């Protein structure tokens, strides 16, 4: 069994801990998302999470993939059809493997829309 990954102490430490193709892909994704809306960045559940009125987006780096998760991803498939519904809330995930890419303009649009949805609909994790 593989040892559990140690959670990074900060978003910067998360990015600095990456290697290989993920070290080339994640930093520009982080910059694109951060520039798209006034997100707070935090480490939650071992992932880099972008928050605006609750969690909006996460980046999870695993040995074979980078998972780009959207709390309201089921509402974003019109922008990016590779997003697949997953888990509770309205989660949707986009899986990137080595050699895969996401257009920066599409990623910025996804991030802006994710933040706008949270502002309009509230924190997706709030119990109501």
C-alpha positions as a printed Julia matrix, in Angstrom:
128×3 Matrix{Float64}:
   0.0    0.0     0.0
   1.26   3.48   -0.85
   1.82   5.9     2.01
  -0.69   8.73    2.23
   0.35  11.97    0.57
   1.21  14.68    3.06
  -0.93  17.76    2.63
   0.91  20.89    1.59
   1.08  23.7     4.15
   0.02  26.38    1.66
  -1.07  26.83   -1.96
   2.5   27.84   -2.79
   3.89  24.69   -1.13
   1.35  22.62   -3.06
   2.64  23.96   -6.39
   6.29  23.72   -5.3
   5.82  20.05   -4.35
   4.86  19.05   -7.89
   7.26  17.42  -10.32
   7.28  16.14  -13.88
   4.5   17.08  -16.27
   2.28  18.23  -13.4
   4.85  20.87  -12.44
   4.5   22.26  -15.97
   0.68  22.09  -16.15
  -0.59  23.1   -12.7
   1.12  26.51  -12.21
  -0.39  28.1   -15.34
  -3.78  26.57  -14.48
  -3.55  28.07  -11.0
  -2.63  31.49  -12.44
  -5.48  31.4   -14.96
  -8.06  30.46  -12.3
  -6.74  33.02   -9.8
  -6.92  35.81  -12.39
 -10.49  34.97  -13.4
 -12.26  35.89  -10.14
 -11.39  37.14   -6.64
 -10.77  33.65   -5.27
  -9.3   32.84   -1.89
  -6.87  29.92   -2.22
  -6.47  27.28    0.46
  -5.39  23.71    1.0
  -8.39  21.55    1.85
  -8.58  17.77    1.8
  -4.99  17.79    0.49
  -6.01  19.74   -2.62
  -5.57  23.29   -3.84
  -9.05  24.81   -3.47
 -10.34  28.1    -4.89
 -13.12  29.63   -2.78
 -15.66  32.36   -3.49
 -18.76  32.14   -1.3
 -17.77  28.54   -0.62
 -15.6   26.12   -2.57
 -15.68  26.56   -6.35
 -12.75  24.7    -7.89
 -10.08  22.27   -6.79
  -6.86  21.04   -8.31
  -5.78  17.59   -7.19
  -2.45  16.21   -8.37
  -2.15  12.43   -8.39
   0.68  10.32   -9.81
  -1.06   9.68  -13.16
  -3.47  12.58  -13.46
  -4.49  16.08  -12.49
  -8.1   16.37  -11.45
  -9.81  19.69  -11.95
 -12.96  19.61   -9.84
 -15.86  22.03   -9.91
 -18.44  22.08   -7.11
 -21.07  23.16   -9.64
 -19.51  21.25  -12.52
 -22.78  19.72  -13.67
 -23.79  23.26  -14.68
 -20.54  23.86  -16.59
 -20.58  21.03  -19.14
 -21.78  23.43  -21.85
 -18.46  25.24  -21.55
 -16.33  22.08  -21.2
 -18.01  18.81  -22.26
 -15.18  16.7   -20.76
 -16.49  17.54  -17.25
 -18.07  14.43  -15.77
 -20.6   14.48  -12.89
 -19.16  13.07   -9.67
 -20.14  12.76   -6.03
 -22.47  14.95   -4.06
 -23.59  18.52   -4.57
 -23.32  19.33   -8.28
 -19.73  18.17   -8.55
 -18.1   17.65  -11.9
 -14.53  16.65  -12.64
 -12.21  17.11  -15.58
  -9.35  14.61  -15.63
  -6.12  15.6   -17.34
  -3.4   13.07  -18.03
   0.07  13.68  -19.38
  -0.3   15.27  -22.82
  -3.84  16.54  -22.18
  -4.57  20.26  -22.08
  -7.31  22.73  -21.4
  -7.53  25.96  -23.32
  -6.64  28.85  -20.96
  -9.55  30.94  -22.25
 -11.98  28.08  -21.56
 -10.47  27.56  -18.1
 -10.85  31.27  -17.32
 -14.47  31.15  -18.48
 -15.11  28.07  -16.29
 -13.56  29.81  -13.29
 -15.56  33.01  -13.81
 -18.79  31.05  -14.17
 -18.02  28.85  -11.14
 -17.55  31.96   -9.0
 -20.67  33.62  -10.43
 -22.75  30.52   -9.67
 -21.58  30.48   -6.05
 -22.36  34.19   -5.7
 -25.83  33.69   -7.2
 -26.73  30.37   -5.55
 -24.7   30.43   -2.34
 -22.15  28.08   -0.84
 -22.67  24.7    -2.51
 -21.71  22.89    0.7
 -24.14  24.8     2.96
 -26.97  22.74    4.3
 -30.25  24.42    3.65
